[in-house]
Amino acid sequence: MKITLKDGSVKEYSEPKSIIEIAADLSEGLARAACAGKVNGEVVDLRTVLSEDAELAILTASDAEGGLSTLRHTASHVMAQAIKRLYPSAKLAIGPSIDKGFYYDIDFESPITAEDLPKIEDEMKKIVKEALPLERFELPREEAIAFMKEKDEPYKVELIEDLPEDAVISFYKQGEFTDLCAGPHLMNTKAVGKAYKLLNIAGAYWRGSEKNKMLTRIYATAFGKKEELEKYLTMLEEAKKRDHRKLGKELDLFMLSDYGPGMPFFLPHGVILKNTLMDYWRKIHRKAGYVEISTPIILNRVLWETSGHWEHYHDDMFTLSTEDGEFAIKPMNCPGSILVYQNEPRSYRDLPLRLAEPGIVHRNEKSGQLHGLMRVRCFTQDDAHTYITPDQIKDEVRRIVEIIDGMYKLFGFTYGVELSTRPEDSMGSDEEWAAAEEGLKEALEALNLPYTINEGDGAFYGPKIDFHLVDCLGREWQCATIQLDFQLPQRFELEYMGEDGKKHRPIMIHRVVFGSIERFIGILTEHFAGAFPTWLAPVQVKVLPISDKYEAYAKQVEEALDNEGIRVETDLRSEKIGYKIREAQMKKIPYMLVVGEKEAEAGLVSVRSRVNGDEGQKTVAEFLAQIQEEIRTKALPGKKEE
């Protein structure tokens, strides 16, 4: 057989070989580092035997998809084994690898706390040191069920019972521990190495349903090298300091209430921040040819049935009954936009028609998934729906990408692009989906924009382009999206009169730039650690009189700045000036203007910058010119050149 390797070279073998044997034949070092194999594009176990021609890549921990995830999955088995040794009565549920590590859901007889994690880690070290080989085996369904019943693992029994009749049921054994698992896994526990860490404990309902028992979820991570682990842990510590929930409280941006779980209340400073963002958003969109509309929050069930949301999205919608029938609080703005389109006859001369709507939507997210501003039930989407002809796809997508690119660069974000294709739960024909996906591919390629394919993650009505912005800690956030939709125009029978005098069906583009404005504010808060650029800061200047003798002058300075549109406050409390400065610094105020006898007599202010510290004395006019230029250019925080 011929095995074509990643570099294009070909190895020939006269008899079947396992992937680990091929790795050892190539290099003993590669065999030691190998985590999994990729055969003809599919990630498989190192134990997999090849008996015919194939393309093969040997994956190590440096390969995030496949290699590192296999290492983490094996680490989750090591953690589960350690837990069973320490807590024999514990019942195991699921323990997958995830984007940043792995977790295991466990039903403990008695609750454990974060203080128990080091004990579990110590037991994991012993298991890793034991270098237990992982052995894969399969069992028929009934034997597999009996096997897990004998081990008193009811969650595993339920998982097996729910597998399809023709499913291959496989297990991995390491020493005295055996787990139900499809794999792939490392060859032995020693290969997990030393770069792993148990992070925290959370609650998780079995199978994500509030109707089921709450289990204990232990989150952890693992890497191929200790340096990578240390770098990640340092990032987590920095992220804790930047947690938007903590900063949101300290900076008086927003609050949460049990009277509206997942529905944030914006406080005065938060409203200023939100409105400033949206003022800029509106300015950019006016220039780009968008007109703004506003549609009702509650609309009749018939509309949602026509759009397909009632069938495909009903579980995530809030519904209510009235004397006029059943209604739903909108989870998306698009059907309302469609009704506006239908309000009058449309011609090809009207297209592209760009209808923008920063509309409030509600989604019935599970309570366990709610998280500050990042995952909420009530939020504002900076939606726009563009109605176009088929030959306008490329140009319109380009225009949208330019808006997204400019907005993200404004805040110092870089981003990656992903094209998400047809999901299993979708509507429309194969031909329509193929045309829509091809249209987006052509637009991305025309823009020379690198992208990856995310198979099966499109919206139920069409494929989409997702933008994953990267913050200052290297974390990715999915925010902007461009979705091409042939389905809703068809369902609502949208039309425009073509140049040929005949009626045609428009294509609809759904797009957001911020995504959820609330979530974007959460991301910005963490990205800037609450120290927003001056143009965005809720309070831009704090005037600090040294004593009450200079209150009148302080108020005079405040009035001069306020008249020029600067967001300014004066601290008139009878506190020492050092205390006032420290508190203004804690509130991340961009500028502090200290005023005392010298300043009052000379008509000056002593300027303290959040970035540069003491900037010396200036006239009010000089300082005003400085801050106005900073606001005009929307400069990012950073030390100024001397």
MORA-V192800 format. One record per pair of residues at least 24 apart in sequence whose ideal C-beta (glycine too) atoms are under 10 Angstrom apart, sorted by the first residue. I is the first residue (numbers start at 0). GAP is how many residues later the second one is. Records with the same first field share a line. If there is no record, write none. Layout:
I->GAP + GAP
This chain:
0->49 + 50 + 51 + 52 + 53
1->50 + 51 + 52 + 53
2->36 + 47 + 49 + 50 + 51 + 52 + 53
3->36 + 49 + 50 + 51 + 52 + 53
4->50 + 51 + 52 + 53
5->32 + 49 + 50 + 51 + 52 + 53
6->50
7->47
9->43 + 45
10->45
11->41
12->37 + 38
14->36
15->33 + 34 + 35 + 36
16->31 + 32 + 33 + 34 + 39
17->27 + 28 + 29 + 30 + 31 + 32
18->25 + 26 + 27 + 28 + 29 + 30 + 31 + 35 + 37 + 38 + 39 + 40 + 165
19->25 + 26 + 27 + 28 + 29 + 38 + 167
20->25 + 26 + 28 + 29
21->24 + 28 + 34 + 36
22->33 + 35 + 36 + 37
25->30 + 32
26->31
29->28 + 30
30->27 + 156
31->28 + 155 + 159
32->25 + 26 + 27 + 28 + 29 + 34 + 158 + 191
33->24 + 25 + 26 + 27 + 33 + 36 + 152 + 153 + 157
34->24 + 25 + 26 + 27 + 28 + 31 + 32 + 33 + 34 + 35 + 36 + 37 + 38 + 39 + 149 + 150 + 151 + 152 + 156 + 157 + 189
35->24 + 25 + 27 + 29 + 30 + 31 + 32 + 33 + 34 + 35 + 37 + 38 + 147 + 148 + 149 + 150
36->29 + 30 + 33 + 147
37->25 + 27 + 28 + 29
41->24
42->24 + 26 + 27 + 140 + 141
43->26 + 139 + 140
44->25 + 89 + 91 + 125 + 127 + 137 + 138 + 139 + 140 + 141 + 142
45->24 + 88 + 137 + 138 + 139 + 140 + 141 + 145
46->87 + 88 + 89 + 136 + 137 + 138 + 140
47->88 + 135 + 136
58->125
59->164
60->125 + 130 + 131 + 132 + 134 + 161 + 162 + 163 + 164 + 167
61->161 + 162 + 163 + 166
62->161
63->35
65->118
66->117 + 119 + 157
67->29 + 33 + 154 + 155 + 156 + 160
68->27 + 28 + 29 + 30 + 32 + 33 + 115
69->27 + 113 + 114 + 115 + 116 + 121
70->26 + 31 + 114 + 115 + 120 + 121 + 122 + 124 + 125 + 151 + 152 + 153
71->24 + 25 + 26 + 27 + 28 + 29 + 30 + 31 + 120 + 124 + 148 + 149 + 150 + 151
72->24 + 25 + 29 + 99 + 108 + 109 + 110 + 111 + 112 + 113 + 149
73->28 + 54 + 60 + 98 + 100 + 107 + 109 + 110 + 111 + 112 + 113 + 114 + 115 + 117 + 118 + 148
74->26 + 27 + 29 + 49 + 53 + 111 + 114 + 116 + 117 + 118 + 120 + 121 + 122 + 123 + 145 + 146 + 147 + 148
75->25 + 26 + 27 + 28 + 103 + 105 + 109 + 116 + 120 + 142 + 144 + 146
76->25 + 27 + 50 + 55 + 57 + 95 + 96 + 97 + 100 + 101 + 102 + 104 + 108 + 109 + 112 + 115
77->45 + 46 + 47 + 48 + 49 + 50 + 52 + 54 + 56 + 96 + 99 + 108 + 111 + 114 + 118 + 142 + 144
78->24 + 25 + 27 + 38 + 41 + 42 + 44 + 45 + 48 + 113 + 117 + 119 + 139 + 141 + 143
79->24 + 26 + 40 + 44 + 94 + 97 + 99 + 138
80->42 + 43 + 45 + 46 + 49 + 51 + 93 + 94 + 95 + 96 + 97 + 98 + 108
81->37 + 38 + 39 + 40 + 41 + 42 + 43 + 44 + 45 + 46 + 95 + 116
82->25 + 29 + 33 + 37 + 40 + 41 + 94 + 133 + 135
83->39 + 67 + 69 + 92 + 93 + 95
84->35 + 38 + 39 + 41 + 42 + 90 + 91 + 92
85->26 + 30 + 33 + 34 + 36 + 37
86->25 + 29 + 33
87->64
88->63
89->63 + 126
90->60 + 61 + 62 + 63 + 64 + 65 + 122 + 124
91->56 + 59 + 61 + 62 + 63 + 64 + 85 + 87 + 88 + 123
92->60 + 61 + 62 + 63 + 65 + 66 + 111 + 113 + 114 + 120 + 122 + 123 + 124
93->61 + 62 + 65 + 86 + 87 + 110 + 112 + 113 + 121 + 123
94->84 + 86 + 122 + 123 + 125
95->85
96->124 + 125
97->121 + 122 + 123
98->377
99->99 + 119 + 120 + 121 + 132 + 135 + 136 + 375
100->95 + 96 + 97 + 98 + 118 + 119 + 120 + 121 + 122 + 128 + 131
101->94 + 116 + 117 + 118 + 119 + 120
102->95 + 96 + 97 + 98 + 99 + 101 + 114 + 115 + 116 + 117 + 118
103->75 + 111 + 112 + 113 + 114 + 115 + 116
104->50 + 97 + 98 + 99 + 100 + 101 + 102 + 109 + 110 + 111 + 112 + 113
105->49 + 95 + 98 + 109 + 110 + 111 + 112
106->46 + 47 + 48 + 99 + 106 + 107 + 108 + 109
107->107 + 108
110->90 + 105
111->89 + 104 + 106
112->88 + 103
113->84 + 85 + 86 + 87 + 104
114->86
115->82 + 85 + 102
116->80 + 81 + 82 + 83 + 84 + 101 + 102 + 103
117->80
118->79
119->78 + 98 + 100
120->75 + 76 + 77 + 99
123->65 + 68 + 72 + 74 + 96
124->67 + 69 + 71
125->63
126->47 + 48 + 50 + 62 + 63 + 65
127->60 + 61 + 62 + 63 + 64 + 65 + 66 + 68
128->60 + 61 + 65
129->44 + 45 + 58 + 59 + 60
130->43 + 44 + 56 + 57 + 58 + 59 + 60 + 61
131->41 + 42 + 43 + 44 + 45 + 56 + 57 + 58
132->40 + 41 + 42 + 53 + 54 + 55 + 56 + 57
133->38 + 39 + 40 + 41 + 43 + 45 + 47 + 49 + 50 + 51 + 52 + 53 + 54 + 55 + 57
134->36 + 37 + 38 + 39 + 40 + 43 + 50 + 52 + 53
135->34 + 35 + 36 + 37 + 45 + 46 + 47 + 48 + 49
136->32 + 33 + 34 + 35 + 36 + 41
137->30 + 31 + 32 + 33
138->29 + 30 + 31 + 32 + 41
139->29
140->24 + 25 + 26 + 28
142->26
143->25 + 26 + 27 + 36
144->24
146->24 + 31 + 33
147->30 + 31 + 32
150->26 + 27 + 28 + 29
152->25 + 26 + 27
154->25 + 51 + 52 + 58 + 60
155->24 + 25
157->48 + 49
158->48
161->45
191->30
192->29 + 30 + 31 + 32 + 33 + 36
193->28 + 29 + 31 + 32 + 35
194->26 + 27 + 28 + 29 + 30 + 31 + 32 + 33 + 34 + 35 + 37
195->24 + 25 + 26 + 27 + 30 + 33
196->24 + 25 + 26 + 32 + 33 + 35 + 36 + 39
198->33 + 34 + 37
199->36
201->166
202->165
203->164
204->161 + 162 + 163
207->158 + 160 + 161
208->157
209->156 + 157 + 158
213->154
216->151
230->243
231->242
233->239
234->238 + 239 + 240
235->237
237->234 + 235 + 288 + 291
238->232 + 234 + 236 + 287
240->285 + 288 + 289
241->229 + 230 + 231 + 283 + 284 + 285 + 286 + 287 + 288
242->129 + 279 + 282 + 283 + 286
243->127 + 128 + 129 + 130 + 275 + 277 + 278 + 279 + 280 + 281 + 282 + 283 + 285 + 286
244->126 + 127 + 128 + 129 + 277 + 280 + 281
245->126 + 279 + 280 + 284
246->275 + 278 + 279 + 281 + 282 + 283 + 284 + 341
247->124 + 125 + 273 + 274 + 277 + 282
249->280 + 336 + 337 + 338
250->274 + 279 + 280 + 281 + 286 + 287 + 288 + 335 + 336 + 337 + 338
251->286 + 287 + 335
252->120 + 268 + 269 + 272 + 277 + 279 + 285
253->118 + 119 + 264 + 267 + 268 + 271
255->114 + 116 + 117 + 120
259->116 + 117 + 118
260->104 + 106 + 109 + 115 + 116 + 117
261->100 + 101 + 102 + 103 + 104 + 105 + 107 + 108 + 109 + 110 + 113 + 114 + 115 + 116 + 117
262->99 + 107 + 113 + 114 + 115 + 116 + 255
263->108 + 109 + 112 + 113 + 114 + 115 + 254 + 257 + 258
265->107 + 252 + 255
266->271
267->270
268->268 + 269 + 270 + 298 + 318
269->103 + 248 + 251 + 255 + 268
270->267
271->264 + 265 + 266 + 267 + 268 + 295
272->248 + 251 + 252 + 259 + 263 + 264 + 265
273->106 + 243 + 244 + 246 + 247 + 264
274->263
275->256 + 259 + 260 + 261 + 262 + 291
276->81 + 105 + 130 + 134 + 237 + 240 + 243 + 244 + 247 + 259
277->80 + 102 + 104 + 236 + 239
279->127 + 130 + 255 + 256 + 354
280->75 + 77 + 101 + 122 + 126 + 232 + 233 + 236
281->74 + 76 + 100
283->119 + 122 + 123 + 126 + 229
284->69 + 71 + 73 + 97 + 99 + 118 + 228
285->70
286->116
287->66 + 68 + 96 + 111 + 112 + 114 + 115 + 118
288->63 + 64 + 65 + 67 + 97 + 110
289->62 + 63 + 64 + 65 + 66 + 67 + 94 + 95 + 96 + 113
290->49 + 62 + 63 + 64 + 65 + 66 + 93
291->62 + 63 + 64 + 65 + 66 + 92
292->40 + 43 + 44 + 46 + 47 + 48 + 50 + 62 + 63 + 64 + 66 + 90 + 91 + 92
293->39 + 42 + 46 + 63 + 64 + 65 + 66
294->35 + 38 + 39 + 40 + 41 + 42 + 43 + 44 + 45 + 60 + 62 + 64 + 88
295->31 + 33 + 34 + 40 + 43 + 63
296->30 + 31 + 32 + 33 + 36 + 39 + 62 + 63 + 64 + 65 + 81
297->24 + 29 + 30 + 31 + 32 + 64
298->28 + 29 + 30 + 31 + 36 + 37 + 40
299->24 + 25 + 26 + 27 + 28
300->24 + 25 + 26 + 27
301->24 + 25
302->24 + 25 + 27 + 32 + 33 + 35 + 36 + 189
303->24 + 26 + 27 + 28 + 31
304->186
305->29 + 32 + 182 + 185 + 186 + 187
306->25 + 27 + 28 + 31 + 154 + 180 + 181 + 184 + 185
307->27 + 118 + 119 + 120 + 152 + 153 + 179 + 180 + 183
308->25 + 26 + 151 + 152
310->114 + 116 + 149
311->111 + 113 + 114 + 115 + 147 + 148 + 149
312->50 + 51 + 112 + 146 + 147
313->50
314->49 + 51
315->46 + 47 + 48 + 49 + 50 + 61
316->44 + 45 + 46 + 47
317->44 + 45 + 46 + 59 + 60
318->45
327->34
328->31 + 32 + 33 + 34 + 35 + 48 + 49
329->29 + 30 + 31 + 32 + 33 + 51
330->30 + 31 + 32 + 33 + 46 + 50
331->27 + 29 + 31 + 49 + 51 + 127 + 178
332->24 + 25 + 26 + 27 + 28 + 47 + 48 + 49 + 50 + 51 + 52 + 177 + 179
333->25 + 47 + 49 + 51 + 125 + 127 + 149 + 151 + 154 + 158 + 174 + 176
334->50 + 153 + 156 + 157
335->47 + 49
336->46 + 47 + 48 + 49 + 50 + 151 + 171 + 173
337->47 + 49 + 150 + 151 + 153 + 154 + 156 + 170
338->153
339->45
340->44 + 46 + 148 + 151 + 153 + 154 + 155 + 165 + 167
341->150 + 151 + 152 + 153
344->150 + 151 + 152 + 158
345->41 + 148 + 149 + 150 + 151 + 157 + 158 + 160
346->149 + 150 + 151 + 152
347->41 + 44 + 148 + 149 + 150 + 151 + 152 + 156 + 158
348->147 + 148 + 150
349->37 + 146 + 147 + 156
350->35 + 36 + 37 + 38 + 41 + 45 + 145 + 147 + 153 + 155 + 156
351->34 + 35 + 36 + 37 + 40 + 43 + 44 + 47 + 154 + 155 + 157
352->32 + 33 + 34 + 35 + 143 + 153 + 155
353->30 + 31 + 32 + 33 + 34 + 42 + 45 + 46 + 155 + 157
354->28 + 29 + 30 + 31 + 32
355->26 + 27 + 28 + 29 + 30 + 155
356->24 + 25 + 26 + 27 + 28
357->24 + 25 + 26 + 154 + 156 + 159
358->24
359->157
360->155
362->153
370->148 + 151
371->146 + 147 + 150 + 153 + 154
372->143 + 144 + 145 + 146 + 147 + 148 + 149 + 150 + 151 + 152 + 153
373->103 + 142 + 144 + 145 + 146 + 147 + 148 + 149 + 152
374->141 + 143 + 144 + 147
375->140 + 142 + 143 + 146
377->138 + 140
378->136 + 137 + 138 + 139 + 140 + 141
379->134 + 136 + 137 + 138 + 139 + 140 + 141
380->129 + 131 + 133 + 134 + 135 + 136 + 137 + 138
381->25 + 97 + 98 + 129 + 130 + 131 + 132 + 133 + 134 + 135 + 138
382->127 + 128 + 129 + 130 + 132
383->125 + 126 + 127 + 128 + 129
384->98 + 100 + 103 + 123 + 124 + 125 + 126
385->96 + 120 + 121 + 122 + 123 + 124 + 125
386->102 + 107 + 109 + 119 + 120 + 121 + 122
387->96 + 108 + 118 + 119 + 120 + 121
388->107 + 109 + 110 + 115 + 116 + 117 + 118
389->45 + 49 + 96 + 114 + 115 + 116 + 117
391->114 + 115 + 117
392->42 + 43 + 45 + 46 + 47 + 49 + 50 + 53 + 91 + 114 + 116
393->45 + 46 + 48 + 49 + 50 + 51 + 52 + 53
394->48 + 51
395->47 + 86 + 88 + 111 + 113 + 115
396->42 + 43 + 45 + 46 + 47 + 49 + 50 + 52 + 68 + 85 + 87 + 112 + 114
397->45 + 46 + 48 + 49 + 51
399->43 + 65 + 80 + 81 + 82 + 109 + 111 + 112 + 113
400->42 + 43 + 46 + 48 + 64 + 66 + 79 + 81 + 110
401->45
402->77 + 108 + 110
403->61 + 63 + 65 + 75 + 76 + 77 + 78 + 107 + 108 + 109 + 110
404->42 + 44 + 62 + 75 + 108
405->107
406->60 + 62 + 72 + 73 + 106 + 107 + 113
407->59 + 61 + 62 + 71 + 72 + 105 + 106
408->227
409->123 + 125 + 126 + 224 + 226
410->58 + 60 + 61 + 109 + 112 + 113 + 116 + 117 + 121 + 122 + 125 + 223 + 225
411->57 + 59 + 60 + 115 + 116 + 121 + 224 + 225 + 226
412->54 + 55 + 56 + 57 + 58 + 59 + 64 + 66 + 110 + 111 + 114
413->54 + 55 + 56 + 57 + 60
414->51 + 52 + 53 + 54 + 55 + 61 + 62 + 63 + 64 + 65
415->33 + 34 + 35 + 36 + 50 + 51 + 52 + 53 + 54 + 60 + 62
416->27 + 30 + 32 + 33 + 34 + 35 + 48 + 49 + 50 + 51 + 63 + 65
417->33 + 34 + 35 + 36 + 39 + 46 + 47 + 48 + 49 + 50 + 60 + 63
418->24 + 25 + 30 + 32 + 33 + 34 + 35 + 36 + 38 + 39 + 44 + 45 + 46 + 47 + 63
419->32 + 33 + 34 + 35 + 36 + 37 + 38 + 39 + 42 + 43 + 44 + 45 + 46 + 58 + 61 + 63
420->32 + 33 + 34 + 35 + 36 + 37 + 42 + 43
421->33 + 34 + 35 + 36 + 37 + 38 + 40 + 41
422->32 + 33 + 34 + 35 + 36 + 37 + 40
423->32 + 36
424->31 + 35
425->30 + 32 + 33 + 34 + 35 + 36 + 37 + 61
426->33 + 34 + 35 + 60 + 61 + 63 + 64
427->32 + 33 + 34 + 57 + 58 + 59 + 60 + 62 + 63
428->57 + 58 + 61
430->55
431->30 + 53 + 54 + 55 + 58
432->25 + 28 + 29 + 30 + 51 + 53 + 54
433->29
434->28 + 49 + 51 + 72
435->25 + 26 + 27 + 28 + 47 + 48 + 49 + 50 + 51 + 71
436->25 + 26 + 27 + 47
437->25 + 46
438->24 + 45 + 47 + 68 + 70
439->24 + 25 + 42 + 43 + 44 + 69
440->24
442->39 + 41
443->38
457->25 + 26
458->24 + 25 + 26 + 28 + 51
459->27
460->24 + 25 + 26 + 27 + 28 + 29 + 30 + 47 + 49
461->24 + 25 + 26 + 45 + 46 + 47 + 48
463->45 + 46 + 47
464->46
465->49
466->45 + 46 + 48
468->46 + 51 + 54 + 58
469->57
470->52 + 53 + 55 + 56 + 57
471->54 + 55 + 56 + 57
472->53 + 54 + 56
474->48 + 51 + 52
476->38 + 42 + 43 + 45 + 46 + 49 + 50
477->37 + 41
478->33 + 34 + 35 + 36 + 37 + 40 + 41 + 44
479->31 + 32 + 33 + 34 + 35 + 40
480->29 + 30 + 31 + 32 + 34
481->27 + 28 + 29 + 30 + 31
482->25 + 26 + 27 + 28 + 29
483->24 + 25 + 26 + 27
484->24 + 25
524->63
527->60 + 108 + 109
528->59 + 108
529->56 + 57 + 58
530->54 + 56 + 57 + 58 + 59 + 79 + 80 + 106
531->56 + 58 + 105
532->57 + 97 + 98 + 100 + 101 + 102 + 103 + 104 + 105
533->32 + 33 + 55 + 56 + 57 + 75 + 76 + 77 + 92 + 93 + 94 + 96 + 97 + 99 + 100 + 101 + 102 + 103
534->32 + 55 + 92 + 95 + 96 + 97 + 98 + 99 + 100 + 101
535->54 + 95 + 98
536->30 + 50 + 51 + 52 + 53 + 54 + 73 + 94 + 100
537->29 + 31 + 49 + 50 + 51
538->27 + 28 + 29 + 30 + 45 + 48 + 49 + 50 + 51 + 52
539->25 + 26 + 27 + 28 + 29 + 49 + 50 + 51 + 87 + 90 + 91
540->25 + 26 + 27 + 28 + 29 + 43 + 48 + 49 + 50 + 51 + 52 + 64 + 66 + 82 + 83 + 86
541->26 + 27 + 28 + 29 + 38 + 39 + 41 + 42 + 43 + 45 + 47 + 48 + 49 + 50 + 51 + 52 + 66
542->25 + 26 + 27 + 28 + 29 + 37 + 41 + 48 + 49 + 50 + 51 + 52 + 62
543->25 + 26 + 27 + 28 + 29 + 31 + 33 + 35 + 36 + 37 + 39 + 40 + 45 + 48 + 49 + 50 + 51 + 52 + 61 + 62 + 64
544->25 + 26 + 27 + 28 + 32 + 35 + 48 + 49 + 50 + 51 + 54 + 55
545->30 + 31 + 34 + 48 + 49 + 50 + 51 + 52 + 53 + 54 + 60
546->27 + 28 + 29 + 30 + 49 + 50
547->24 + 25 + 26
548->47 + 48 + 51
549->44 + 45 + 46 + 47 + 49 + 50
550->44
551->48
552->42 + 43 + 44 + 46 + 47 + 48 + 50 + 52
553->39 + 40 + 41 + 42 + 45 + 46 + 51
555->39 + 44 + 47 + 64
556->36 + 38 + 42 + 43 + 46 + 47 + 48 + 63 + 66 + 67
557->35 + 37
559->45 + 60 + 61 + 63 + 64
560->30 + 32 + 44 + 59 + 62 + 63 + 66 + 67
562->61
563->56 + 57 + 60 + 61 + 63 + 64
564->63 + 66
565->25 + 57 + 58 + 61 + 62 + 65
566->64
567->25 + 59
569->25
580->27
583->24 + 26
584->25
587->49
589->37 + 40 + 41 + 47
590->24 + 32 + 35 + 36 + 39
592->25 + 27 + 30
608->28 + 30 + 31
609->27
610->26 + 27 + 28 + 29
611->26 + 27 + 28 + 30
612->26
614->25
